[in-house]
Amino acid sequence: MFGLQLCGYERNNNFFWLRRKSGDFQVSDEEELLIDREKYLSHGVHIGTQTKHSDMEEYIFHVKKNQLSVIDLNQTDERIRSAAGFLSKYNPGEILVVGRKEASRMPLEAFSEETGAEVIAGRFMPGTLTNPNSDDFMEPEVVIVTDPEEDAQAIDEAVDAKIPVIALADSGNSLDNIDLVIPANNKAENSIGLVYYLLAKQLQEENGQKIELNLSDFRPETEETEEKE
């Protein structure tokens, strides 16, 4: 289904692990999530759009009468675990996290500070992954994008460079050339921030470390007092 599936198998064992393990972390309603379900809800991670792409149907829990999709938080949680397990197989500098939209800037910069991953917050310059003569040229081993639509240039270049792509995807996003999806509201800063916080926290745990930053470092301050989860 995905553009990198076959070449990824041939290219490295880590990519094979991604394709094989992406569904191994099953979370039932009774099992403990990475964070309280109410925290997911209060940050709007479950809120999809009125557009529903066929690629995202399996990640949609319910569609309201107003056609607004509700994302399955169990699958969000499961995929954060899967992504963290895969990312732990790379050195921090081999991970590139990308987000063109302004709402992703704070979460991406915090994720980079916490994990050591490379970050492009804002415009993704053409040739960043494909033109060795470009001043912006980078050679990551894995790319994380915040929105498949907004970050299409990064995805296209990752495909050309045979780099696996992890993406936050909302209910209306296509999953073309996405190798592991984290279903989540990728429009709102609070939701994006919580997802990147949990991904950073889980990645640090996979690496035998504890997260140093707080949730409040990943998204705007709210009325509630935030502590390390």
LOBAVEX-736567 format. One record per residue (C-alpha): residue number from 1; residue in one letter; x, y, z. Coordinates in Angstrom, 2 decimals, decimal comma. Layout:
LOBAVEX-736567
ATOM   nr  rest       px       py       pz
ATOM  NUM     A        X        Y        Z
...
//
This chain:
LOBAVEX-736567
ATOM   nr  rest       px       py       pz
ATOM    1     M     0,00     0,00     0,00
ATOM    2     F     2,73     2,44     0,94
ATOM    3     G     5,38     3,59    -1,48
ATOM    4     L     8,36     2,64     0,67
ATOM    5     Q     7,24    -0,75     1,84
ATOM    6     L     9,27    -2,97    -0,51
ATOM    7     C    12,36    -0,83    -0,84
ATOM    8     G    12,32    -0,38     2,92
ATOM    9     Y    12,48    -4,10     3,50
ATOM   10     E    15,52    -4,28     1,28
ATOM   11     R    17,20    -1,17     2,68
ATOM   12     N    17,57    -1,83     6,39
ATOM   13     N    16,41    -4,05     9,22
ATOM   14     N    14,99    -1,12    11,18
ATOM   15     F    12,49    -0,39     8,43
ATOM   16     F    11,44    -4,04     8,38
ATOM   17     W    10,87    -3,74    12,14
ATOM   18     L     8,60    -0,76    11,55
ATOM   19     R     6,42    -2,59     9,04
ATOM   20     R     6,31    -5,77    11,15
ATOM   21     K     5,81    -4,23    14,58
ATOM   22     S     3,52    -1,28    13,91
ATOM   23     G     0,47    -3,22    15,11
ATOM   24     D     2,02    -5,10    18,01
ATOM   25     F     1,07    -2,65    20,75
ATOM   26     Q    -2,62    -3,33    21,31
ATOM   27     V    -4,37    -1,22    23,95
ATOM   28     S    -7,83    -2,17    25,18
ATOM   29     D   -10,23     0,06    27,08
ATOM   30     E    -9,23    -1,68    30,28
ATOM   31     E    -5,49    -1,31    29,79
ATOM   32     E    -3,50     1,69    30,94
ATOM   33     L    -2,95     4,40    28,36
ATOM   34     L     0,18     6,52    28,21
ATOM   35     I    -1,82     9,33    29,82
ATOM   36     D    -5,29     9,67    31,30
ATOM   37     R    -7,98     9,47    28,64
ATOM   38     E    -9,40    12,74    29,94
ATOM   39     K    -6,10    14,43    29,10
ATOM   40     Y    -6,37    13,19    25,53
ATOM   41     L    -9,93    14,53    25,41
ATOM   42     S    -9,18    17,90    27,01
ATOM   43     H    -6,42    18,49    24,46
ATOM   44     G    -8,75    17,61    21,58
ATOM   45     V    -6,60    14,78    20,24
ATOM   46     H    -9,76    12,87    19,29
ATOM   47     I   -11,32    15,68    17,26
ATOM   48     G   -11,19    14,96    13,56
ATOM   49     T   -12,61    16,92    10,66
ATOM   50     Q   -15,83    16,76     8,68
ATOM   51     T   -13,79    15,26     5,86
ATOM   52     K   -13,15    11,52     6,13
ATOM   53     H   -10,55     9,94     3,87
ATOM   54     S   -10,92     6,24     3,14
ATOM   55     D    -7,32     5,68     4,28
ATOM   56     M    -8,29     6,78     7,80
ATOM   57     E   -11,52     4,82     8,21
ATOM   58     E   -10,01     2,18    10,51
ATOM   59     Y    -8,81     4,89    12,90
ATOM   60     I   -12,19     6,61    13,24
ATOM   61     F   -14,22     5,61    16,29
ATOM   62     H   -17,41     7,46    15,45
ATOM   63     V   -18,88    10,07    13,11
ATOM   64     K   -21,17    12,64    14,73
ATOM   65     K   -24,44    13,88    13,26
ATOM   66     N   -22,62    17,01    12,06
ATOM   67     Q   -20,22    14,69    10,14
ATOM   68     L   -17,33    15,48    12,49
ATOM   69     S   -15,13    12,41    12,88
ATOM   70     V   -14,00    11,18    16,29
ATOM   71     I   -10,58     9,53    16,27
ATOM   72     D   -10,04     6,25    18,15
ATOM   73     L    -7,74     7,23    21,04
ATOM   74     N    -6,78     3,62    21,73
ATOM   75     Q    -5,19     3,49    18,30
ATOM   76     T    -3,55     6,88    18,83
ATOM   77     D    -1,98     5,57    22,01
ATOM   78     E    -0,94     2,30    20,37
ATOM   79     R     0,73     4,06    17,45
ATOM   80     I     2,65     6,45    19,70
ATOM   81     R     4,13     3,38    21,40
ATOM   82     S     4,93     1,79    18,04
ATOM   83     A     6,58     4,94    16,72
ATOM   84     A     8,67     5,39    19,86
ATOM   85     G     9,86     1,80    19,68
ATOM   86     F    10,94     2,28    16,09
ATOM   87     L    12,61     5,64    16,70
ATOM   88     S    14,62     4,19    19,58
ATOM   89     K    16,60     2,19    17,04
ATOM   90     Y    18,16     5,40    15,68
ATOM   91     N    20,57     7,95    17,05
ATOM   92     P    18,81    11,25    17,83
ATOM   93     G    20,57    13,08    15,01
ATOM   94     E    19,25    10,54    12,50
ATOM   95     I    15,65    11,58    13,22
ATOM   96     L    14,14    14,58    11,42
ATOM   97     V    10,84    16,05    12,58
ATOM   98     V     9,00    18,39    10,22
ATOM   99     G     6,06    20,76    10,51
ATOM  100     R     5,20    23,59     8,14
ATOM  101     K     2,22    25,00    10,05
ATOM  102     E     2,78    27,55    12,82
ATOM  103     A     0,78    25,44    15,29
ATOM  104     S     3,51    22,79    15,17
ATOM  105     R     6,48    25,09    15,90
ATOM  106     M     6,40    24,95    19,70
ATOM  107     P     5,79    21,17    19,87
ATOM  108     L     8,55    20,44    17,34
ATOM  109     E    11,13    22,63    19,03
ATOM  110     A    10,35    21,03    22,39
ATOM  111     F    10,57    17,54    20,87
ATOM  112     S    13,95    18,41    19,38
ATOM  113     E    15,22    19,87    22,65
ATOM  114     E    14,12    16,81    24,62
ATOM  115     T    15,26    14,08    22,24
ATOM  116     G    18,06    15,64    20,21
ATOM  117     A    16,21    15,08    16,93
ATOM  118     E    16,78    17,44    14,02
ATOM  119     V    13,89    19,81    13,34
ATOM  120     I    12,48    21,86    10,48
ATOM  121     A     9,70    24,09    11,81
ATOM  122     G     8,32    26,21     9,00
ATOM  123     R     9,00    26,04     5,29
ATOM  124     F    10,66    22,86     4,05
ATOM  125     M    13,14    23,93     1,38
ATOM  126     P    13,03    21,89    -1,84
ATOM  127     G    16,06    19,64    -2,14
ATOM  128     T    16,58    19,29     1,61
ATOM  129     L    16,61    15,49     1,33
ATOM  130     T    17,48    15,06    -2,33
ATOM  131     N    19,99    17,72    -3,40
ATOM  132     P    23,49    17,25    -1,92
ATOM  133     N    24,48    20,65    -3,31
ATOM  134     S    21,81    22,46    -1,31
ATOM  135     D    22,88    24,45     1,75
ATOM  136     D    19,93    22,85     3,55
ATOM  137     F    20,80    19,25     2,61
ATOM  138     M    20,22    16,65     5,34
ATOM  139     E    20,49    12,86     5,44
ATOM  140     P    18,15    11,59     8,17
ATOM  141     E    17,30     7,92     8,55
ATOM  142     V    13,66     8,56     9,45
ATOM  143     V    11,31    11,52     8,97
ATOM  144     I     8,32    12,49    11,13
ATOM  145     V     5,78    14,86     9,59
ATOM  146     T     3,03    16,69    11,42
ATOM  147     D     0,52    16,90     8,57
ATOM  148     P     0,73    14,84     5,36
ATOM  149     E    -0,99    17,60     3,40
ATOM  150     E     1,03    20,54     4,71
ATOM  151     D     4,29    18,57     4,69
ATOM  152     A     3,86    16,93     1,29
ATOM  153     Q     7,23    18,19     0,02
ATOM  154     A     9,05    16,45     2,86
ATOM  155     I     7,15    13,21     2,20
ATOM  156     D     7,88    13,30    -1,53
ATOM  157     E    11,59    13,81    -0,93
ATOM  158     A    11,69    11,10     1,74
ATOM  159     V    10,17     8,69    -0,78
ATOM  160     D    12,81     9,62    -3,36
ATOM  161     A    15,55     9,16    -0,76
ATOM  162     K    14,03     5,87     0,50
ATOM  163     I    13,55     7,24     4,01
ATOM  164     P    10,64     5,85     6,10
ATOM  165     V     7,97     8,36     7,09
ATOM  166     I     5,97     8,54    10,32
ATOM  167     A     3,04    10,98    10,26
ATOM  168     L     0,43    12,48    12,51
ATOM  169     A    -2,73    12,18    10,43
ATOM  170     D    -6,21    13,59    10,88
ATOM  171     S    -9,40    11,97     9,65
ATOM  172     G    -9,21    13,69     6,26
ATOM  173     N    -5,58    12,91     5,44
ATOM  174     S    -4,39    10,55     2,73
ATOM  175     L    -1,82     8,01     3,88
ATOM  176     D    -0,03     7,72     0,54
ATOM  177     N     3,67     7,07     1,22
ATOM  178     I     3,15     7,06     4,99
ATOM  179     D     4,75     4,06     6,68
ATOM  180     L     3,42     4,49    10,20
ATOM  181     V     0,48     6,71    11,07
ATOM  182     I    -0,32     8,28    14,43
ATOM  183     P    -4,04     9,11    14,13
ATOM  184     A    -4,65    12,42    15,87
ATOM  185     N    -5,94    15,95    15,52
ATOM  186     N    -3,02    17,59    13,71
ATOM  187     K    -4,68    20,99    13,33
ATOM  188     A    -4,71    22,29    16,93
ATOM  189     E    -1,55    23,24    18,83
ATOM  190     N    -2,69    21,65    22,09
ATOM  191     S    -3,32    18,31    20,40
ATOM  192     I    -0,08    18,40    18,43
ATOM  193     G     1,79    19,33    21,59
ATOM  194     L     0,37    16,45    23,63
ATOM  195     V     1,16    13,90    20,93
ATOM  196     Y     4,75    15,07    20,59
ATOM  197     Y     5,12    15,18    24,37
ATOM  198     L     3,96    11,58    24,69
ATOM  199     L     6,13    10,50    21,77
ATOM  200     A     9,17    12,15    23,35
ATOM  201     K     8,36    10,67    26,77
ATOM  202     Q     7,90     7,18    25,38
ATOM  203     L    11,04     7,46    23,24
ATOM  204     Q    13,09     8,48    26,26
ATOM  205     E    11,68     5,52    28,20
ATOM  206     E    12,59     3,19    25,33
ATOM  207     N    16,13     4,55    25,66
ATOM  208     G    16,18     4,04    29,43
ATOM  209     Q    15,81     7,73    30,26
ATOM  210     K    13,21     9,98    31,86
ATOM  211     I    11,74    12,99    30,13
ATOM  212     E    13,06    16,31    31,42
ATOM  213     L    10,63    18,75    29,83
ATOM  214     N     7,07    19,28    31,00
ATOM  215     L     3,92    18,97    28,94
ATOM  216     S     3,60    22,76    29,16
ATOM  217     D     6,85    23,06    27,18
ATOM  218     F     5,13    21,41    24,22
ATOM  219     R     2,01    23,56    23,94
ATOM  220     P     0,53    26,85    25,17
ATOM  221     E    -0,16    27,32    28,85
ATOM  222     T    -3,68    26,45    29,93
ATOM  223     E    -5,55    27,27    33,09
ATOM  224     E    -4,60    23,96    34,66
ATOM  225     T    -1,22    23,55    36,32
ATOM  226     E     0,90    21,12    34,34
ATOM  227     E     3,31    18,67    35,89
ATOM  228     K     5,45    15,94    34,43
ATOM  229     E     3,14    13,05    33,69
//
